[in-house]
């Protein structure tokens, strides 16, 4: 397993993250346990900011909180002066509970309820990203009753295949998100919004997918968005933002080939600049909303090895005390990870095993055919790059409690989400 951030191995052959040894953390907080390397998160945010500043363009850097949301993460994003992208009333509530400034929050979502829209308006967030025609009607009705107005951005599907898994590709024409560019929906939506006295159109948004390694898709999408922007700008003095979304990939395994962050950001900005120059406009204020690429590599999940099973001439299995309840990504779209035996880092990796979760589901697997030291019951298995879409997608399948989450930084460990208890699991039952 490749070590990330502040990870290292101590003289006992035990993995350390953020200056804390994982065996001590497992003894204190139990397993499964999700650890976040706070220093690595901060460094990633600052690397984005440094890259953006080097191009001397107006920009806003936002954190896509769907990747991992809790009060501690919202506070960390606020400490780093980021904006916050929320996609539900629950994510908005979490941000506000963490005292995140509402003027740096905006709301996404393809089916925001009237209650969520009201909550967003009452909270004083900066803007709402409109996703469909029904939402325009609901939002106008709410604003009219309150005799107030709201800044809005239109989400556009630019018809670009970002070459990611079909479940995480969001910018193609056949998508549940946004206004279709090619059928005329996008122009129609802009025209409709501009007629509403309670809506203030400030920008356009796109998001072409996730885990993207190449900038080509962004370049094509930017060309199409710039043309739309220029058409709308003729009749809209308030238009000033271009949100390019997120989606830059991270290195889950050594097979993943991706450019350095600085090079990736350079590709995005240069492509956007060229696109707007071609339509005779200066580059609008750019917004970029990374999520996965901020937190994924900073997260490591620690499991305890339990039972073993050998199927002669077929496969060797080991089972852990977590699984698809805390990491459903392999079951959802075949995600691949790397792992190590965290309490025996000096041992030679010479056995190929597949790592199974403890759920009553054949698809409950974490790793297929991983090369590890021979695992023993009680060993600690560390799975890297689990900081994005792991805890945020966690469930109570089989009535398993969700794991604890701990932030580690400079030798200090801080519990930020406590482990659920059996009482928690049935606390809503009547």
C-alpha positions as CSV (number, residue, x, y, z in Angstrom):
1,X,0.0,0.0,0.0
2,X,1.3,3.4,-0.9
3,X,1.7,5.7,2.1
4,X,-0.1,9.1,1.8
5,X,0.3,12.4,3.6
6,X,1.8,12.1,7.0
7,X,1.6,8.3,7.1
8,X,4.8,6.5,8.2
9,X,5.9,3.2,9.8
10,X,7.4,3.3,13.3
11,X,10.2,1.1,14.6
12,X,7.7,-1.6,15.7
13,X,6.5,-1.9,12.2
14,X,3.2,-0.3,13.0
15,X,1.5,2.2,10.6
16,X,1.3,5.8,11.9
17,X,-1.0,8.5,10.6
18,X,-0.8,12.1,11.8
19,X,1.8,11.1,14.4
20,X,-0.6,8.5,15.9
21,X,-0.1,4.8,15.8
22,X,-3.1,2.9,14.4
23,X,-2.9,0.0,17.0
24,X,-3.3,2.6,19.8
25,X,-6.1,4.3,18.0
26,X,-7.9,1.0,17.4
27,X,-7.5,0.1,21.1
28,X,-8.9,3.4,22.1
29,X,-11.8,3.9,19.6
30,X,-12.4,0.4,18.4
31,X,-12.8,-0.9,14.8
32,X,-13.9,-0.3,12.1
33,X,-12.4,3.1,12.4
34,X,-12.0,5.9,9.8
35,X,-9.0,8.1,10.3
36,X,-8.5,11.5,8.5
37,X,-5.1,13.0,8.1
38,X,-6.0,16.6,8.8
39,X,-2.6,18.0,7.6
40,X,-3.1,16.3,4.3
41,X,-6.5,17.8,3.8
42,X,-5.1,21.3,4.5
43,X,-2.2,20.8,2.2
44,X,-4.6,19.6,-0.6
45,X,-6.8,22.7,-0.2
46,X,-3.8,25.0,-0.2
47,X,-2.4,23.3,-3.3
48,X,-5.7,24.1,-5.1
49,X,-5.6,27.6,-3.9
50,X,-1.9,28.1,-4.9
51,X,-2.6,26.8,-8.4
52,X,-5.6,29.0,-8.8
53,X,-3.8,32.1,-7.6
54,X,-0.9,31.5,-10.0
55,X,-3.2,32.2,-12.9
56,X,-4.4,35.5,-11.5
57,X,-8.1,34.9,-12.4
58,X,-11.1,35.6,-10.1
59,X,-12.1,32.4,-8.5
60,X,-14.0,30.7,-5.6
61,X,-12.8,27.4,-4.2
62,X,-15.7,25.4,-2.7
63,X,-15.8,22.0,-0.9
64,X,-18.3,19.5,-2.2
65,X,-19.5,18.3,1.1
66,X,-21.3,15.3,-0.3
67,X,-17.9,13.6,-0.3
68,X,-17.7,13.7,3.5
69,X,-19.8,15.9,5.7
70,X,-19.8,16.4,9.4
71,X,-19.5,19.4,11.7
72,X,-15.7,19.0,12.1
73,X,-15.2,18.8,8.3
74,X,-17.3,21.9,7.8
75,X,-15.3,23.8,10.4
76,X,-12.0,22.7,8.7
77,X,-13.3,24.0,5.4
78,X,-14.2,27.2,7.0
79,X,-10.8,27.5,8.6
80,X,-9.3,27.2,5.1
81,X,-11.7,30.0,3.8
82,X,-13.5,27.7,1.4
83,X,-17.1,27.9,0.3
84,X,-19.4,25.0,0.8
85,X,-21.6,23.1,-1.7
86,X,-24.5,21.3,0.0
87,X,-27.0,19.1,-1.7
88,X,-29.7,18.6,0.9
89,X,-31.3,20.1,3.9
90,X,-29.3,17.7,6.1
91,X,-26.0,18.9,4.7
92,X,-27.1,22.5,5.1
93,X,-28.1,21.9,8.7
94,X,-24.7,20.3,9.4
95,X,-22.9,23.3,8.0
96,X,-25.0,25.8,9.9
97,X,-24.6,23.7,13.1
98,X,-20.9,24.0,12.6
99,X,-21.3,27.9,12.3
100,X,-20.2,27.9,8.7
101,X,-21.0,31.3,7.3
102,X,-24.2,31.0,5.2
103,X,-23.0,33.7,2.8
104,X,-20.4,31.1,1.6
105,X,-22.9,28.2,1.1
106,X,-24.9,27.3,-2.0
107,X,-27.3,24.4,-2.6
108,X,-27.3,21.8,-5.4
109,X,-29.7,19.0,-5.9
110,X,-31.9,17.5,-8.7
111,X,-35.1,17.2,-6.5
112,X,-34.9,19.8,-3.7
113,X,-38.1,19.8,-1.7
114,X,-40.1,22.9,-1.0
115,X,-39.0,22.5,2.6
116,X,-35.3,22.4,1.6
117,X,-35.7,25.5,-0.6
118,X,-37.4,27.4,2.2
119,X,-34.7,26.3,4.6
120,X,-32.0,27.6,2.2
121,X,-33.8,30.9,1.7
122,X,-34.4,31.5,5.4
123,X,-30.8,30.5,6.2
124,X,-29.4,33.3,3.9
125,X,-27.2,31.1,1.7
126,X,-25.5,32.8,-1.2
127,X,-27.3,31.1,-4.1
128,X,-29.3,28.1,-5.2
129,X,-28.3,26.0,-8.2
130,X,-31.5,25.4,-10.2
131,X,-31.7,21.9,-11.8
132,X,-35.0,21.8,-13.6
133,X,-38.2,23.6,-14.6
134,X,-40.3,22.4,-11.7
135,X,-37.7,23.8,-9.3
136,X,-38.1,27.3,-11.0
137,X,-41.8,27.2,-10.3
138,X,-41.4,26.0,-6.7
139,X,-38.7,28.6,-6.0
140,X,-40.6,31.5,-7.5
141,X,-43.7,30.6,-5.5
142,X,-41.8,30.5,-2.2
143,X,-40.0,33.8,-3.0
144,X,-43.2,35.5,-4.0
145,X,-44.9,34.6,-0.8
146,X,-42.0,35.9,1.2
147,X,-41.7,39.0,-1.0
148,X,-38.0,38.4,-1.4
149,X,-35.5,37.5,-4.1
150,X,-32.7,34.9,-4.5
151,X,-29.5,34.6,-6.5
152,X,-29.6,31.5,-8.7
153,X,-27.3,29.5,-11.0
154,X,-28.4,27.2,-13.8
155,X,-27.0,23.7,-13.9
156,X,-26.4,22.7,-17.5
157,X,-25.6,19.2,-18.9
158,X,-23.1,20.0,-21.7
159,X,-23.3,16.5,-23.3
160,X,-19.7,15.4,-22.5
161,X,-18.7,11.9,-21.7
162,X,-16.0,12.2,-19.0
163,X,-14.9,8.6,-19.4
164,X,-15.7,7.6,-15.9
165,X,-18.0,4.8,-14.6
166,X,-21.6,5.2,-15.9
167,X,-22.9,5.7,-12.4
168,X,-20.7,8.7,-11.7
169,X,-20.8,10.4,-15.2
170,X,-23.1,13.4,-14.8
171,X,-22.5,15.7,-17.8
172,X,-23.8,13.6,-20.7
173,X,-27.0,14.5,-22.4
174,X,-28.8,11.4,-20.9
175,X,-28.4,12.5,-17.3
176,X,-30.9,13.1,-14.4
177,X,-29.1,16.4,-13.7
178,X,-29.5,19.8,-15.1
179,X,-30.9,21.5,-18.3
180,X,-30.0,19.8,-21.5
181,X,-27.9,22.1,-23.8
182,X,-28.6,20.5,-27.2
183,X,-32.4,20.4,-27.0
184,X,-32.7,24.1,-26.2
185,X,-33.7,23.5,-22.6
186,X,-30.8,25.5,-21.3
187,X,-31.7,28.6,-23.3
188,X,-35.3,28.2,-22.5
189,X,-34.5,28.0,-18.7
190,X,-32.4,31.1,-18.9
191,X,-35.1,33.0,-20.7
192,X,-37.7,31.9,-18.1
193,X,-35.5,32.8,-15.1
194,X,-34.8,36.3,-16.6
195,X,-38.5,37.0,-16.7
196,X,-38.9,36.3,-12.9
197,X,-38.6,39.4,-10.7
198,X,-37.7,37.3,-7.7
199,X,-34.8,35.4,-9.3
200,X,-31.4,36.9,-10.0
201,X,-29.4,34.9,-12.5
202,X,-25.7,35.1,-11.6
203,X,-24.1,32.2,-13.3
204,X,-24.0,28.8,-15.0
205,X,-22.8,25.5,-13.6
206,X,-21.6,22.2,-15.1
207,X,-20.3,19.0,-13.6
208,X,-19.2,16.4,-16.1
209,X,-18.4,13.5,-13.8
210,X,-16.1,12.1,-11.1
211,X,-12.6,10.5,-11.0
212,X,-11.5,12.3,-14.1
213,X,-7.8,12.1,-15.1
214,X,-7.8,14.1,-18.3
215,X,-8.8,17.7,-19.1
216,X,-10.2,17.0,-22.6
217,X,-13.7,16.7,-21.4
218,X,-13.5,19.9,-19.5
219,X,-12.2,21.7,-22.6
220,X,-15.1,20.5,-24.7
221,X,-17.7,21.3,-22.0
222,X,-16.2,24.8,-21.5
223,X,-16.4,25.6,-25.2
224,X,-20.2,24.8,-25.1
225,X,-20.8,26.6,-21.9
226,X,-19.0,29.7,-23.1
227,X,-21.3,29.8,-26.1
228,X,-24.3,29.5,-23.9
229,X,-23.0,32.1,-21.5
230,X,-22.4,34.6,-24.3
231,X,-26.0,34.2,-25.6
232,X,-27.4,34.7,-22.1
233,X,-25.1,37.6,-21.2
234,X,-26.6,39.8,-23.9
235,X,-29.8,40.1,-21.8
236,X,-28.4,39.6,-18.4
237,X,-26.2,42.2,-16.6
238,X,-26.0,40.1,-13.4
239,X,-24.4,37.1,-15.0
240,X,-20.8,36.8,-13.6
241,X,-20.1,33.2,-12.5
242,X,-18.9,30.1,-14.3
243,X,-18.9,27.0,-12.0
244,X,-16.8,24.2,-13.6
245,X,-17.9,21.7,-11.0
246,X,-15.4,19.2,-9.6
247,X,-14.5,15.7,-10.6
248,X,-10.7,15.6,-10.7
249,X,-9.5,12.1,-9.8
250,X,-7.3,10.7,-7.2
251,X,-4.8,7.9,-7.1
252,X,-6.6,4.9,-5.5
253,X,-3.9,2.4,-6.6
254,X,-0.5,2.5,-8.2
255,X,-2.1,1.7,-11.6
256,X,-4.0,5.0,-11.6
257,X,-2.2,7.5,-13.8
258,X,-3.1,11.1,-13.2
259,X,-1.3,14.4,-13.6
260,X,-0.1,16.5,-10.6
261,X,-2.8,18.7,-9.2
262,X,-1.1,21.9,-10.5
263,X,-1.1,20.5,-14.0
264,X,-4.7,19.4,-13.8
265,X,-5.9,22.8,-12.6
266,X,-3.8,24.5,-15.3
267,X,-5.6,22.4,-17.9
268,X,-9.0,23.5,-16.6
269,X,-8.3,27.2,-16.5
270,X,-6.4,27.4,-19.8
271,X,-9.3,25.6,-21.5
272,X,-11.9,27.9,-19.9
273,X,-9.9,31.0,-20.9
274,X,-9.6,29.9,-24.5
275,X,-13.3,29.1,-24.6
276,X,-14.4,32.5,-23.4
277,X,-11.9,34.3,-25.6
278,X,-13.4,32.6,-28.6
279,X,-16.8,34.2,-27.8
280,X,-15.3,37.6,-27.2
281,X,-15.7,37.6,-23.4
282,X,-13.3,37.9,-20.4
283,X,-13.2,34.8,-18.2
284,X,-16.0,35.1,-15.6
285,X,-15.5,34.5,-11.9
286,X,-14.6,30.8,-11.8
287,X,-15.9,28.4,-9.2
288,X,-14.4,25.0,-8.7
289,X,-16.0,22.5,-6.2
290,X,-13.7,19.6,-5.5
291,X,-14.8,17.0,-3.0
292,X,-13.1,13.6,-3.6
293,X,-9.8,15.2,-4.4
294,X,-9.8,17.1,-1.1
295,X,-10.5,14.3,1.3
296,X,-10.2,10.8,-0.4
297,X,-6.5,10.2,0.1
298,X,-6.6,11.7,3.6
299,X,-8.9,8.9,4.8
300,X,-7.8,5.5,5.9
301,X,-10.2,2.8,7.3
302,X,-8.8,0.4,10.0
303,X,-10.5,-3.0,10.3
304,X,-9.8,-6.0,12.5
305,X,-9.3,-9.3,10.8
306,X,-11.7,-12.0,11.9
307,X,-12.3,-15.4,10.2
308,X,-10.4,-17.0,7.3
309,X,-11.6,-19.3,4.5
310,X,-9.6,-21.2,1.9
311,X,-11.2,-22.6,-1.2
312,X,-8.5,-25.0,-2.6
313,X,-7.4,-24.0,-6.1
314,X,-9.9,-21.1,-6.1
315,X,-9.4,-18.3,-3.6
316,X,-8.3,-17.4,0.0
317,X,-10.7,-15.2,1.9
318,X,-10.3,-13.1,5.1
319,X,-13.2,-11.4,6.7
320,X,-13.1,-8.1,8.5
321,X,-15.4,-6.4,11.1
322,X,-16.8,-3.9,8.6
323,X,-17.7,-4.0,4.9
324,X,-20.2,-2.5,2.5
325,X,-21.9,-0.8,5.4
326,X,-18.9,1.6,5.7
327,X,-17.6,1.2,2.2
328,X,-20.2,0.4,-0.5
329,X,-18.1,1.6,-3.4
330,X,-16.9,-1.8,-4.6
331,X,-20.4,-3.1,-4.6
332,X,-21.8,0.0,-6.3
333,X,-19.3,0.5,-9.1
334,X,-16.3,-1.8,-8.7
335,X,-14.0,0.6,-6.9
336,X,-10.4,-0.7,-6.3
337,X,-8.3,-0.1,-3.2
338,X,-5.0,-0.9,-1.7
339,X,-4.5,-2.2,1.8
340,X,-1.8,-3.4,4.3
341,X,-1.5,-5.3,7.6
342,X,-1.1,-2.1,9.7
343,X,0.4,-3.8,12.7
344,X,3.0,-5.8,10.7
345,X,4.3,-3.4,8.1
346,X,7.7,-5.0,7.9
347,X,6.4,-8.5,7.0
348,X,6.7,-9.6,3.5
349,X,3.6,-9.6,1.3
350,X,3.4,-13.0,-0.2
351,X,-0.2,-14.2,0.1
352,X,-3.0,-13.3,-2.2
353,X,-6.3,-12.9,-0.4
354,X,-9.7,-11.4,-1.0
355,X,-11.1,-9.3,1.8
356,X,-14.8,-9.8,2.6
357,X,-17.1,-7.8,4.8
358,X,-19.3,-9.3,7.5
359,X,-22.7,-8.5,5.8
360,X,-25.0,-11.2,4.6
361,X,-24.4,-10.3,1.0
362,X,-22.2,-12.1,-1.5
363,X,-21.3,-8.7,-3.0
364,X,-19.9,-7.5,0.3
365,X,-16.3,-7.3,-0.7
366,X,-13.7,-4.7,0.0
367,X,-10.7,-6.1,-2.0
368,X,-10.2,-8.8,-4.6
369,X,-6.9,-10.6,-4.8
370,X,-4.8,-8.3,-2.6
371,X,-1.1,-9.3,-2.0
372,X,-0.6,-9.1,1.8
373,X,1.5,-10.8,4.6
374,X,-0.4,-13.8,5.8
375,X,-3.3,-12.3,7.8
376,X,-4.1,-13.6,11.3
377,X,-7.2,-13.1,13.3
378,X,-6.8,-9.9,15.3
379,X,-4.5,-8.2,12.8
380,X,-5.4,-4.7,11.7
381,X,-6.1,-4.2,8.1
382,X,-5.7,-0.6,6.8
383,X,-7.5,0.3,3.6
384,X,-6.2,3.6,2.0
385,X,-8.0,6.4,0.2
386,X,-11.4,5.9,2.0
387,X,-12.0,9.5,2.8
388,X,-14.6,10.2,0.1
389,X,-18.0,8.6,-0.3
390,X,-17.4,6.0,2.4
391,X,-18.8,7.4,5.6
392,X,-21.1,9.6,3.7
393,X,-22.6,6.5,2.0
394,X,-22.5,4.3,5.1
395,X,-25.6,2.4,6.1
396,X,-27.0,0.2,8.9
397,X,-27.5,-2.8,6.7
398,X,-27.8,-5.9,8.9
399,X,-28.3,-3.4,11.7
400,X,-24.6,-2.8,11.9
401,X,-23.6,0.5,13.7
402,X,-21.7,3.0,11.7
403,X,-18.0,3.4,12.6
404,X,-16.3,6.1,14.5
405,X,-14.4,8.9,12.7
406,X,-11.2,10.4,14.2
407,X,-9.2,13.4,13.0
408,X,-5.4,13.0,13.5
409,X,-2.9,15.8,13.4
410,X,0.5,16.4,14.8
411,X,0.3,13.5,17.3
412,X,-3.2,14.4,18.5
413,X,-6.3,12.3,17.9
414,X,-9.8,13.9,18.0
415,X,-13.0,12.0,17.9
416,X,-15.3,13.9,15.5
417,X,-18.1,11.3,15.0
418,X,-18.6,8.7,17.8
419,X,-19.3,5.1,17.0
420,X,-23.0,4.2,16.8
421,X,-24.3,1.9,19.5
422,X,-27.0,-0.8,19.1
423,X,-29.3,1.6,20.9
424,X,-28.6,4.3,18.2
425,X,-29.5,1.8,15.5
426,X,-33.0,1.2,16.9
427,X,-33.5,4.7,18.4
428,X,-36.0,5.7,15.7
429,X,-38.1,2.5,16.0
430,X,-41.6,2.9,17.5
